[in-house]
Amino acid sequence: MQLVTFERRGPDAEDAEPGALHSMGDLGFDSLEPSTTGMRRLGAVIGAGPDAASVVDLNRALALKLAADDVGAPEAEADSLLPTDALSFLRDGSRALDAARSALAFAVDALDRYDAPDVRRAGVVEPRGSVRLCAPVPRPGKVVGVARNYPAHAAERGAAAPEEPVLFLKASSAVIGPEDEIRLPAASRQVDFEGELAVVIGRSMREVDTERALEHVAGYCVANDVTARDFQGQRGQHFIGKSCDGFAPLGPALVTADEVSDPQDLELRTTLSGELMQSGRTKEMLFPVAEILAFASRLMTLEPGDVVLTGTPSGVGAARRPPRFLRDGDVVEVAIERLGRLRSHVRSGVRPEREPQIGR
């Protein structure tokens, strides 16, 4: 299943004010509240058929299903079974996942049945163009990165391959979605891209063996570990260099773990304004996903909704001669097999008249 966090755009404009959008009173479900614009909701992408790429509002689909089954207080019951936000959904574990699958199946079935509730008019199924996709996990508890996890990338950065996973933290406030812009901070002139496989934790893990680590994964998505190289390297500000606003694009969807049989057998490609910059496979990782998670869990508890960035292949901008850093107007696209494409437009911030004297 492809899980997304989305906002309804509204009937007339992308920036419509929050307000009622769909009412189900005329469909015979007077107890159900109208859907609204401007609120983040948990959804799933329809993968095939005439409605492919449309987004199902999972909680609303479940409420409509319960109402059709004459269950009392269908919205309250749906809220108890299937949260509307990603973090609560992940914390609820298998029960919420089962409810999501049931809701998605109901919506897809209703699209094909002549006697089913009108799920489009009810705001259960939204065309792709009527929603704005946010990060699948908009504000993770923590974002854990892995440095130099591809030997060729370690070599291009002039470093030896590490003997154990080298972990760092990235501020969760850096996370943005697949329709957000990467804003270049005025304080940095060397902002770089790093296409990566992101792992989203689904079950708390502490001191978990490698053999069982993948059992704790909710799913996978595409990430770009954007980095200010001048702060990371020249100033020794590794955390700041990784944590500027907008430096962690995630998306386009969280693909559940059952649809990714082997996270070590995925192709990853990064293009910058149409030019191929990175190309590799996750099997090239020095430390596989399961080993990274097990290692991290010996040091900290990984919780539902935490995101682990697993490292980048060679080809980053800082390693090129001359270096190729992100510029205003660039489009950086990271594509991972079976997970989709994460496409981000780059916009510059306002440059100060003088270079800031941070840390000096």
N, C-alpha and C positions, 0 to 999 in steps of 0.2 A: 504494500500500500504506500502511496505517495502522500504524506501528510504535509499540509501547509498551514501557515498562519496568514490570514488575509483580512482586508478591510473592504467593505463595499464602497464603490466609488460614488454611487448616487445616480439618479436617472438622467441627469443633464450634464454633469461636469465632474472631472476627477477631484476637484477640491470642494465638492458640495458639503454644506454644513451637515453635522450629524442630525438625523431625524428619521421619522418613520419612512419605510420604503415598501415593505410588503405586509399586507394584512390578510389573515386567513379567515376573517369573519364570513366573507362571502363564499368560502369553501366549506363552511359547516363546522369550523373549528374555532368557535368564538373565544375559547379559553386561552388560546395561544396568542402571545404578544406579537405585534408587528416587528419585523426585522428592521434594523437601522443602519444608516451609513456611519462611517467614522469609528466603528467599534471593531477591535481585533477579535477574530474568531478562529477556531480550529476547523480546518477543512481537509478534504481529500480530493485528489485529482482523478477524474475519470480517465482511464487509460486507453480505451478503445471504443469504437462505434461512432455513431453520428454526433454524440455529445463528448467526444474525446477532448481533453484539456479543460472541460468545464469543471468547476469547483463545487463540491458538495459541502454545505454547512452541516457538519456531523451532528452536533447537538440538536439543531433544528430538525434534521432528518429523523433523529430518534424520537423527538417530541411528536412529530407528525405520525410516525409509526405507532407510538403508544396511544395517541388520540384516535387513530383509525381502529385500534384494537380495544377501544373503550376503556382504557386505563384511566383512573381518576387522577387529576392533577398531573397531566402528562409532562408539562414543562418542569415541574419540580422533580418528578421522577427522572426525567432526562438529565437534569442538572446533577442528581445524585449518582448517576451511572457514568456520565460522560461530560467532563469539564469542558468549558469553552476555550481555555487557554492551554498552551503547550506544556508549561511546567507542571501545572496541576494534573494534566493528562498523564504525563510521564511518571509522576509520583504515584498515581493510582494503579499503575502497572497493568497486569494482564486483564483485570476486570474491565478497565477503560478501553483497552485495545479490542477486546471481544465486542464491547458495545459499539465501538467505531466500525468494526467490520460489519456488524449487523445493520447499522445505520446506512453504510455505504451500499450494501447489497439491496436494502429496501429502496433507496433512491434510484439505483440503476434499474431495478426491476420495474419501478413505477414509470420510468421513462418509456418502457416498452409495452405497458399494459393500457388498453383503452379505458378500463374501468378503475384505474388507480387515481389517487389524489393528484392534482395538478402541482407537481413539485416545483415547476418553474414559477408559476404564479405565487406559490407559497414562499418563495425565496430560499428553497432548499437547494436547488441547483442553479448556479449562477454562471453565465458565459464568462469565459476567461477575460474578455475585455471589460467586464463590469466590476472586476475586483482588482485590488492592488495587493501584490504579494509582499509580505514582510519576511524577516528572517524566520526560518522554521522554529527556532528557539530564540525569541527576541531578546531575552536578557538571561543568559545562563548564570548559574551560581558562580562558576569559574570557567575560564578558558585556559587549558593547559597546552602548551606547545612543545614540540620536540625539535631540537636543533641538530643539524648535520646528520639527518637520518638516511640520506642517500649518499653513498660514497663519492659519486661524481660531483655532487654539490659541495661536499666538504672539501674536495680537492680544488674546485674552482674558487673557493673562498680562502685557499691557502692554509687549510687546517687538516689535521689528521682525523681519520675516522675514530669516533669515540669508542671506548670499550663497554660503555653502558649508556642507556638513553640519557641524553642531556635535556632536562626539563626546564621550562620557564613558564611564567604566568603572563597572561595578556588580559588587560582589563575587559570585563564583560560589557562595559559601556562603549567599547570599540565596535561592537557587533551592529551591522546594518543588513538590510535585506537585498534581494535580487533586483529591486527597482529603485534602490537608493544610489546616490552618487558618492564616489570617493572624493572627498574634499581635501585637497592638498593643504596642509597647515602652512601658514605663512612663515613659521619658524624653521622649516626644513626645505632644503633644495635637492635632497637626494632620496626621494620616496620611491621605493622599489616594490615589485610584485613577487608573490610566491604562491603558485597554485598548489593546493594541498587537498588530500582526503581528510574530511572531518568525521569523527566518531562521536555519536551522542549516547551518553550513558542512560540506561533505562532502569537499572536496579543498583542500589547502593552496593559498593564493593570496597572491602577493606581486607588486605592480606589474602587476596585471591590468587590461586595458582594459575599459571599460564594456560593449562589445559582447560580451565573453566572460565577464563576471562571473557570470551566472546558471548557467554550466556547472559552477561550483564549489559550487552549492547542493545539499545533500542533501535538504532539504525544509523544511516550514513548520509552525508550530504557533501556538497562541493564547498570549498573555502578558498579564500585568498588571504594569506598572512601578510598583509601590507606592512612595510617596514621603512622607517626613516633611517637610512644607513648612516647619515652624519651623526645622528644622536646615538645610534647603536654602537658604532665603531669609534669614531673620533672622540666622542665625549664620554663614552663608557656608560651611556644611559640606556641600557638594554630594555628595561621595562617601559620607559617612556617612548623609546623608539618603536616599540611594538604596539603601544596602547593609545595612540592618538584617536580622536573621534573618527569613526568610519574605517578604521584599519582592520576590520574583521568581517568582510562580506561573507554571508552564508546563504546557501540556497541551492537550487530554487525550491527544493522540497526535501523533507526528511524521508528517505526511502527505508522502510522497515527492514530489519535484519533478515527476515525470512526471504526477502527478494534478492539478497546478495549472498550467494552461496560461499564465496571466498573473497574476502576483502583484499587478499594478496594477488588477485588476478584481474586487476582493473587498469585500463589505459588512462593516462592523464596527459592533457595537452593544454598549454597556455598560449594564447595569441595576444599580441599587442597591436592594436590598430591594423589588424589584418595580417601581421607578420608572426609566423610561428616562432615562439621563444623557448618553450619547454615541451619536451615529449619524453615520456617514460612510462613504466608500469610499476604498480605497487609491489610487485615481487622483488623489485630492486632495493626495497627498504633494508637498511642494515638491521633494524629491529622491527619485526612484524607487529601488527596491531595488538595481538594477544599478549606479546611480550611487553610492549609499552604499557598496556593497562595493568598487567600484573605487577610490573616494576613500580608504577605510580601508586598502586593500591597498598604497597608495603610502606609508603611514606605518608599518604594522606587518604582520606576517604573520598572516593569518587561517588557523587550523588546523582540521582536522576536529573537530567537536563544539563549536566556538565558536558562541555565540548572539549574533545582532545584533537588537536591538529597534529598530524602525523609526519610532518616534514615535507620538504619540497625537492623535486628533481633539479638537475643542473639546468642552467640557462637563464638565471636571474639577471636583471639589468646591471647590477653592480659588478658582475664578473665579465661583462663584455668590454671590448676595446674598440672605440671609446665606450664608457658606461652609458647605458640607456635607462634613464629614470623616467618616471611618469610625468607627463606634461598635460597642461590644460587642453581638453579636446580629445585626449586619448580614449580608446575603448579597450578595456582589458577583459578577456573572456577565458574562463577556466572551464574545461569540459572533462568530465570523468565518465567513463563507460558505465552504463546502466543507472547513473545518477543524474545526468542532465548537464546543462550549461549554466554557468553563473556569469552574467554579462554586466559589467559595471562601466558607467561613463565617469570620466575623470574631470574634475573642475578645480581650478586654482583658488586658493584663498587670497586675501589681500596682503601683499608684501609690506612689511614695515620699512620705513625710510632707512633705519639702521638695523643691522643684525642684532637680535636679542642676545644679551650677555647671560644666558642661562648657564648656571653651574660654573661660572668663571670668576 
